[in-house]
Amino acid sequence: MASAARLNTRTDAALLAGCVVLSLIAIALPSDAREPISGALRRTIVAPLVGMQRGAERWRSAWATSDARQAGADSVAMRAVNAQALVLENDQLRKIIGLGSRLKWGFVPAEALHNTTPSEELVTTLTLTAGSTAGIQRYSAVVAPDGLVGTIQTADPTMSIAILYTHPDFRASAVTADGETFGMVYPHTSGGRSAETYMLELRGVPTRVTLKPGTVIYTSGLGGVFPRGITIGTIVQELKTSEVWTRTYLVRPAVSPSRVTSVLILTAQRITQGTGNVWGATVNADSATRKIAAAGDSLAKQAAVLEARARMAALDSVRRATIDSVTRALGVPTAPAVKRDSTRPDTTRPPRP
Amino acid sequence: MNWTGAVRTIIVCAILIVLHYTLRPLLAWHASIDFLVVALLIGSVRLRPGTAALYGFLLGLVSDSLAVSAFGAAALAMSVVGFAASWLKAVFFADNLALNGFFLFLAKWLFDLIFLLVSQRASGAELAMQLFVWSPLSAAVTAVAGVVVLSLLKPLMEVRTA
């Protein structure tokens, strides 16, 4: 029993000694000799453990960088939103610059600050960053590249407040592109329907006139507040009212108040002298167009008349020649009353000796 | 130790080895848990000292294969720790969690001591810092983790007492 225990103890000691010796040999091995052994272990027994360690480290790095990546994604999203806003603003500014270059003079550029409170459902006023020191007066017209925005209600030295076409006090005299139908534009009360929140009404259109949907209406220039030819909007449909002698139409405004960030305020002198065809309106050019069309029509008519006369003259000549030959063949004496065509040589008689 | 006990011990050691290569990199603590030492001790106390030394040697080789610069150092340290754990279990080891924790702490510290001295990775103040600051911290964390593991796996384990 004691000898067996001694044997076990010796065996244990031998095993320990062997392990220690092998370990020391491994430590003492040159790196060239170590690498094949450790490489073989990594490729065989330790390979699954290496794979698990690699996966765990990936998880670790993914977890460690998740906040940074989330922050990066948030930054990218924010930049994308800002870029979209910048694109829209740039587009508006380009349009404003284009409008300014078309107007050339008589306007004051201003930024539009939206002062809508959360309780206010409808944008009816705008604060503009230009005031009376820049020449802005009450009732100066406020325009955007797309058309009419509103009118100045209060002009302080450095800023002013404009009422939009959605304001209950807003009125504008309007005319269709052909310049034949007039009316008065009022803000449309939607009655709670959000789809018609920013709509207008064209009232006072004579009953005999029917406007088709899509007809563009412009300021008429009557009243002296707005010059002629600023785009107001397009006809959407006729509204049923109690009026008998006039029609009322629903108008979709050309300008969306929520998107207005930059505007031009027309000076009084410019309003007096008009804006011309700045908004592409055919209101001012319409009469000239009609005159050109009428002139074209008259020329065509004259050409048609001349052509008809020439055709009649040719037919007369043929008819006379036919009658002469028939009468000569039958021996019927020709009436002396018939005059010959003095301008043409008489080829029917032999020449005199 | 009967066959059932041996299989259970092998399963527990395998789980601990897997944890060493999955949970440890995931935690990435500076004073990290050494699940291999826990696996070594859990196995060694159920083996004869010589066999425990061989078990430690093999476990150390696995560890060394991923640390080429110190190839053999972990094998030597684990052989010694395994042999010592198996030899001393009859003297000190008891079915007491606090004692087991202390035993784990000592084993890990001894392992780090041998490993750092043999591998010659550090010297001077850095070696002292490793031996007396980071190694005790790592040993403490390993002891706590070992105690938790032993508590969780107690129903599965069948500790052989002397």
Interface residues (C-beta under 8 A of the other chain):
Chain A: N8 T11 D12 A13 A14 L15 L16 C19 V20 L22 S23 L24 I25 A26 I27 A28 L29 S31 R34 E35 I37 S38 L41 R42 I45 V46 L49 V50 M52 Q53 G55 A56 E57 W59 R60 W63
Chain B: I17 V18 Y21 T22 L23 R24 P25 L26 A28 R48 P49 G50 T51 A53 L54 G56 F57 G60 L61 V62 D64 S65 L66 V68 A70 F71 G72 A73 A75 L76 S79 V80 F83 W87 V118 S119
